[in-house]
Amino acid sequence: MISSTENHAGRWMLDATSRPVTIMLVDDDPDCRMLVRDAITEGGLGNEIIEAPNGRDALQMLQAKANEGALPGLIFLDIEMPHMNGLETLKCIKADPRLRHIPVVMMTGVSDETHMRYAAELGANSYTLKPASAEQFLQTVVASTSYWLSIHQYPEHKLPQAACKR
């Protein structure tokens, strides 16, 4: 039997009967998106990854996915992007009842405390800085992805009661 979090192909699942969690990358830098994709793949995860180069395109994709009933289970969101920045995008995601449950990890090079506080106020689930070192960047992506897809518990994505210590 497939576990409640991982199937035989190394894809993180919502539960044993669901499709694998899709991961959305929103960043205007194609090289950064490639590094995140590579880190997720090298981390042994075979999840589908969808990409958007800015917040406006991301919101359009999310609306389409919501209409299809195929929303991503995790969003990595940059802050500094053209057309619609990450904070504006985050505000729209968390204001939409169909989207607000999706964990959003702000993954950015902006280490400003004001941005960090504002992202938290808007509902960011995590704020992660992009390390300058490629190796450390890959480790950060793997750790963050693993946390949100395997450690964090959701009502529809959790360990069964029998597997929990009381």
Backbone bond lengths (Angstrom), bond angles and torsions (degrees), N, CA, C in turn:
res aa  C-N    CA-C-N  psi(-1)  N-CA   C-N-CA  omega(-1)  CA-C   N-CA-C  phi
1 M - - - 1.453 - - 1.522 109.76 -
2 I 1.305 116.47 144.02 1.462 122.52 178.94 1.517 108.96 -75.44
3 S 1.318 115.80 137.80 1.465 119.53 179.06 1.516 110.20 -68.67
4 S 1.310 115.52 171.28 1.458 119.37 -178.53 1.524 112.40 -73.70
5 T 1.327 117.88 -10.14 1.451 117.96 -177.80 1.524 114.87 -123.97
6 E 1.318 119.64 -23.85 1.452 118.90 -174.56 1.515 109.96 -138.87
7 N 1.342 116.81 138.37 1.448 119.46 175.49 1.513 109.31 -98.71
8 H 1.305 117.08 -175.78 1.465 120.89 -175.00 1.525 113.79 -69.21
9 A 1.321 117.93 -19.14 1.464 121.18 -179.71 1.520 112.13 -90.95
10 G 1.326 118.97 6.45 1.454 121.43 179.61 1.507 113.51 77.67
11 R 1.328 117.10 20.39 1.463 120.33 178.14 1.509 108.65 -98.49
12 W 1.321 116.00 133.23 1.455 119.87 179.00 1.513 108.75 -77.04
13 M 1.325 115.38 132.05 1.454 122.84 -173.41 1.526 110.10 -112.29
14 L 1.325 116.68 156.81 1.463 120.36 171.00 1.518 109.51 -72.37
15 D 1.296 118.18 -41.36 1.460 123.70 173.04 1.523 106.88 -161.61
16 A 1.327 117.80 -179.57 1.457 121.42 -173.08 1.527 112.94 -65.46
17 T 1.313 119.17 -19.95 1.456 121.08 -177.45 1.520 112.84 -105.20
18 S 1.311 118.97 -2.12 1.466 122.31 -176.54 1.516 111.61 -95.03
19 R 1.316 113.68 168.17 1.467 119.05 173.42 1.532 108.22 -79.87
20 P 1.335 117.49 162.72 1.470 119.76 179.96 1.524 111.82 -60.95
21 V 1.313 115.22 152.60 1.460 121.94 177.21 1.528 108.33 -67.79
22 T 1.319 116.15 129.98 1.456 121.96 174.61 1.528 107.56 -89.66
23 I 1.316 115.98 141.25 1.460 122.23 179.25 1.519 107.90 -110.96
24 M 1.337 116.62 130.92 1.466 121.39 178.40 1.529 109.65 -106.57
25 L 1.332 115.16 131.28 1.465 122.15 176.38 1.517 107.80 -110.55
26 V 1.330 116.70 124.38 1.457 121.05 178.90 1.526 107.41 -122.54
27 D 1.327 115.14 105.72 1.466 121.32 -177.56 1.515 107.75 -160.04
28 D 1.321 117.78 137.09 1.457 120.95 -179.89 1.519 113.04 -77.34
29 D 1.313 117.94 -12.47 1.461 122.16 -178.54 1.532 110.00 -94.26
30 P 1.332 118.06 108.58 1.470 119.75 -178.99 1.529 112.77 -61.15
31 D 1.332 117.60 -31.23 1.468 120.07 178.06 1.528 110.71 -66.67
32 C 1.321 116.19 -38.98 1.463 120.01 178.10 1.528 110.00 -65.52
33 R 1.330 116.62 -43.35 1.475 119.50 177.47 1.521 110.26 -60.49
34 M 1.329 116.86 -39.90 1.459 120.62 179.02 1.529 110.34 -63.20
35 L 1.337 117.65 -43.49 1.465 120.76 178.68 1.533 111.15 -61.13
36 V 1.326 117.04 -41.61 1.467 120.08 179.18 1.522 109.67 -65.63
37 R 1.343 116.86 -45.93 1.477 120.49 177.05 1.522 110.95 -56.20
38 D 1.338 116.00 -47.64 1.462 120.71 -179.27 1.527 111.24 -61.92
39 A 1.319 117.18 -41.61 1.465 120.70 -179.89 1.524 110.72 -63.36
40 I 1.312 116.89 -42.72 1.465 120.27 179.95 1.525 109.93 -65.14
41 T 1.328 116.92 -42.32 1.462 121.04 178.56 1.530 110.79 -65.76
42 E 1.342 116.51 -46.52 1.465 120.36 179.65 1.520 111.94 -65.39
43 G 1.338 116.72 -24.88 1.454 120.95 176.60 1.522 112.34 -75.33
44 G 1.329 116.65 0.93 1.460 120.70 176.35 1.518 113.97 86.80
45 L 1.321 117.03 10.64 1.463 119.50 179.66 1.516 109.31 -96.56
46 G 1.311 116.34 133.82 1.453 121.09 -179.64 1.515 112.34 -106.96
47 N 1.315 116.84 22.92 1.460 120.48 -176.83 1.519 111.72 -66.43
48 E 1.332 115.35 150.81 1.458 120.83 174.43 1.528 108.18 -66.94
49 I 1.326 114.98 140.05 1.464 121.18 178.25 1.516 107.38 -123.01
50 I 1.329 115.62 127.74 1.456 120.84 174.12 1.518 107.68 -113.94
51 E 1.334 116.27 151.42 1.460 120.27 -172.92 1.514 112.53 -132.01
52 A 1.318 115.16 147.54 1.457 122.37 173.38 1.528 108.11 -137.68
53 P 1.341 117.49 139.65 1.464 120.59 -177.64 1.525 114.48 -84.31
54 N 1.341 117.92 -4.22 1.462 120.60 179.41 1.521 108.94 -164.79
55 G 1.322 115.79 170.48 1.453 120.92 -176.84 1.510 113.64 -65.94
56 R 1.314 117.20 -37.93 1.473 120.66 179.69 1.526 110.76 -60.27
57 D 1.326 116.30 -48.37 1.463 119.92 178.82 1.524 111.13 -65.65
58 A 1.315 116.48 -37.40 1.470 120.37 178.84 1.524 110.78 -61.10
59 L 1.334 116.86 -45.32 1.468 119.82 179.71 1.525 111.56 -63.93
60 Q 1.325 117.12 -38.65 1.463 119.79 176.35 1.528 110.97 -62.48
61 M 1.321 116.39 -43.41 1.472 120.45 178.07 1.527 110.78 -63.81
62 L 1.328 116.47 -42.78 1.465 120.17 -179.71 1.519 111.70 -63.69
63 Q 1.331 117.51 -39.80 1.466 120.63 177.71 1.524 110.20 -62.62
64 A 1.330 116.76 -43.61 1.463 121.03 178.54 1.529 110.49 -63.70
65 K 1.327 116.77 -43.64 1.470 121.03 179.28 1.525 110.48 -64.75
66 A 1.326 117.56 -37.23 1.465 120.88 178.37 1.523 110.11 -63.88
67 N 1.329 116.45 -40.76 1.465 120.34 178.54 1.523 112.08 -66.26
68 E 1.340 116.52 -29.28 1.467 121.76 178.11 1.524 111.73 -85.04
69 G 1.334 117.14 -12.43 1.460 120.63 -174.91 1.510 112.52 72.89
70 A 1.330 116.83 30.28 1.469 121.59 -175.91 1.520 111.10 -131.13
71 L 1.324 117.14 55.05 1.463 121.33 -178.03 1.524 111.80 -72.61
72 P 1.348 115.93 150.39 1.468 117.70 173.41 1.523 109.94 -67.61
73 G 1.321 116.05 158.89 1.450 121.25 178.49 1.512 112.82 -99.57
74 L 1.332 117.22 -4.68 1.458 122.54 -178.91 1.521 108.19 -157.99
75 I 1.337 116.22 138.15 1.465 121.47 177.63 1.527 108.81 -125.87
76 F 1.345 116.39 126.29 1.462 122.54 168.77 1.523 105.77 -98.51
77 L 1.343 117.32 123.56 1.452 121.74 -171.15 1.523 111.33 -128.86
78 D 1.330 115.63 120.63 1.468 121.62 174.86 1.527 108.78 -77.19
79 I 1.316 117.56 163.06 1.470 120.78 178.21 1.527 111.44 -96.72
80 E 1.311 117.01 -53.59 1.462 120.72 -173.63 1.523 110.66 -85.94
81 M 1.352 114.95 101.49 1.469 121.66 179.99 1.522 108.95 -144.43
82 P 1.338 116.78 154.98 1.464 119.67 176.53 1.539 111.28 -75.62
83 H 1.307 115.82 166.19 1.468 125.94 175.76 1.523 113.02 71.19
84 M 1.316 118.18 -51.96 1.467 122.35 175.87 1.519 106.79 -154.74
85 N 1.328 116.77 118.43 1.464 118.83 -177.13 1.526 111.37 -75.12
86 G 1.304 115.59 173.26 1.461 120.96 -175.88 1.514 114.76 -65.41
87 L 1.322 117.54 -35.09 1.467 119.40 179.97 1.526 111.36 -69.14
88 E 1.340 116.45 -39.92 1.467 119.61 175.80 1.531 110.26 -64.59
89 T 1.315 115.90 -40.12 1.466 121.20 178.63 1.513 110.76 -63.82
90 L 1.314 116.43 -45.23 1.464 121.55 178.53 1.527 110.54 -58.41
91 K 1.323 116.47 -44.32 1.463 121.15 179.66 1.533 110.45 -58.53
92 C 1.326 117.44 -42.72 1.469 121.45 179.13 1.523 111.46 -68.15
93 I 1.321 117.50 -40.73 1.468 120.81 179.55 1.522 110.13 -61.92
94 K 1.320 116.63 -48.79 1.466 120.07 -176.00 1.530 112.72 -73.84
95 A 1.337 117.84 -16.03 1.468 120.70 176.97 1.531 112.08 -85.60
96 D 1.317 117.25 -15.04 1.461 121.65 -177.32 1.534 109.90 -93.85
97 P 1.329 118.01 117.09 1.471 120.38 -177.97 1.529 113.71 -58.04
98 R 1.331 117.56 -25.84 1.470 120.17 179.19 1.522 112.36 -78.43
99 L 1.329 117.11 -18.70 1.468 121.09 -173.67 1.519 114.24 -113.56
100 R 1.318 117.56 -22.88 1.470 121.08 -167.62 1.525 114.95 -60.54
101 H 1.329 117.77 -21.38 1.464 120.92 -179.62 1.529 113.03 -76.89
102 I 1.325 117.73 -14.67 1.469 121.19 -176.85 1.526 109.32 -72.80
103 P 1.328 118.12 125.55 1.463 119.00 176.59 1.531 110.53 -63.90
104 V 1.333 115.08 132.72 1.464 120.73 178.79 1.522 107.73 -118.10
105 V 1.321 114.56 120.13 1.460 122.01 176.41 1.524 107.33 -103.26
106 M 1.323 116.02 113.77 1.454 119.96 174.41 1.528 106.06 -73.71
107 M 1.322 116.82 117.06 1.461 121.44 179.04 1.519 106.12 -120.33
108 T 1.324 115.06 104.84 1.454 120.05 -167.81 1.526 112.52 -146.14
109 G 1.301 115.19 163.86 1.453 121.15 172.85 1.523 111.87 -93.50
110 V 1.330 117.35 1.93 1.462 122.62 -178.15 1.526 109.32 -86.73
111 S 1.326 116.92 107.34 1.467 120.57 -177.80 1.523 112.44 -100.90
112 D 1.308 116.61 22.84 1.455 123.34 -179.08 1.533 110.90 -75.83
113 E 1.329 116.89 128.71 1.471 121.13 -178.42 1.521 112.51 -61.01
114 T 1.324 117.57 -33.65 1.462 120.58 179.19 1.525 110.52 -63.19
115 H 1.326 116.76 -44.28 1.463 120.80 176.87 1.530 110.82 -62.74
116 M 1.321 116.22 -41.80 1.472 120.24 179.95 1.529 111.07 -60.79
117 R 1.320 115.64 -46.48 1.479 119.64 -179.94 1.529 111.39 -64.97
118 Y 1.317 115.86 -43.15 1.461 119.69 -179.17 1.532 110.86 -64.51
119 A 1.326 116.75 -41.36 1.469 120.15 177.05 1.524 110.38 -60.55
120 A 1.317 117.39 -42.09 1.470 120.80 178.21 1.528 110.54 -63.78
121 E 1.335 116.87 -43.25 1.469 120.51 178.56 1.521 111.69 -61.70
122 L 1.328 116.88 -34.19 1.465 120.98 -179.53 1.527 112.39 -79.22
123 G 1.324 116.74 -10.24 1.462 119.38 176.74 1.507 116.39 108.31
124 A 1.342 118.25 13.88 1.466 119.39 176.05 1.519 109.11 -57.97
125 N 1.307 116.41 137.04 1.452 120.77 179.82 1.520 111.75 -83.30
126 S 1.325 116.10 -21.15 1.452 120.62 -179.51 1.526 108.13 -161.07
127 Y 1.330 116.39 152.62 1.459 122.08 177.33 1.517 106.15 -129.50
128 T 1.311 116.12 111.22 1.453 121.68 -175.63 1.519 109.31 -120.03
129 L 1.321 115.68 131.90 1.464 120.02 177.64 1.523 109.78 -87.71
130 K 1.336 115.31 142.81 1.461 121.44 176.75 1.528 107.57 -80.40
131 P 1.318 117.20 109.89 1.469 118.63 177.86 1.529 110.84 -66.13
132 A 1.325 116.93 148.44 1.461 121.47 178.74 1.520 111.56 -68.99
133 S 1.332 117.35 -31.46 1.457 122.04 179.06 1.527 109.93 -75.58
134 A 1.340 116.87 126.95 1.471 121.06 -179.31 1.524 111.18 -59.59
135 E 1.327 117.38 -41.12 1.466 120.65 -179.57 1.533 110.89 -63.75
136 Q 1.313 116.42 -45.40 1.463 120.11 179.20 1.535 110.67 -66.76
137 F 1.329 116.73 -35.66 1.459 121.20 177.09 1.532 109.48 -60.27
138 L 1.332 116.69 -47.06 1.468 120.77 179.31 1.528 110.86 -60.83
139 Q 1.324 117.07 -42.74 1.471 120.59 178.65 1.521 111.50 -63.24
140 T 1.331 116.97 -38.82 1.463 121.26 179.02 1.523 110.90 -63.52
141 V 1.333 116.53 -44.28 1.469 120.39 179.76 1.524 110.73 -64.01
142 V 1.321 117.27 -45.71 1.471 120.37 -179.40 1.530 110.46 -62.26
143 A 1.328 117.02 -45.23 1.464 120.24 -179.15 1.526 111.41 -63.81
144 S 1.318 116.86 -43.98 1.459 120.60 -178.99 1.527 111.00 -66.55
145 T 1.311 117.20 -45.11 1.462 121.13 178.93 1.521 110.42 -61.95
146 S 1.306 116.43 -46.16 1.466 120.17 -179.94 1.520 111.40 -60.93
147 Y 1.325 117.05 -41.23 1.461 119.59 179.05 1.526 110.69 -59.72
148 W 1.338 116.75 -53.16 1.461 119.95 -173.70 1.515 113.13 -70.79
149 L 1.333 117.84 -25.94 1.467 118.99 -178.07 1.517 114.48 -101.31
150 S 1.342 117.91 -11.09 1.463 117.28 -178.59 1.523 114.80 -131.20
151 I 1.305 118.14 -30.84 1.463 120.10 -176.06 1.524 111.25 -95.59
152 H 1.338 116.72 -49.08 1.469 120.43 -179.97 1.525 109.41 -62.62
153 Q 1.307 117.26 136.87 1.463 122.23 -177.59 1.529 110.83 -105.49
154 Y 1.307 116.02 136.27 1.460 124.18 177.59 1.522 107.87 -119.79
155 P 1.317 118.73 158.76 1.465 119.20 177.05 1.529 112.17 -55.42
156 E 1.345 117.51 -38.70 1.458 120.68 -178.66 1.529 113.02 -95.31
157 H 1.323 117.59 3.16 1.467 122.58 -176.00 1.526 106.56 -145.42
158 K 1.324 115.79 85.48 1.465 118.65 -174.21 1.518 110.04 -150.71
159 L 1.321 114.23 163.81 1.458 119.42 172.96 1.517 109.11 -71.59
160 P 1.317 117.65 145.72 1.462 118.73 175.47 1.542 109.86 -67.75
161 Q 1.308 115.80 152.71 1.465 121.51 -177.45 1.528 111.50 -53.12
162 A 1.324 117.68 -38.12 1.466 121.33 -178.19 1.530 112.34 -63.19
163 A 1.335 116.90 -22.87 1.464 120.42 -179.36 1.526 112.79 -91.05
164 C 1.309 117.22 0.57 1.473 121.59 -178.00 1.518 111.52 -102.63
165 K 1.315 115.64 141.08 1.466 121.23 176.94 1.523 108.74 -88.36
166 R 1.299 116.59 134.92 1.467 120.77 179.01 1.502 109.67 -113.04
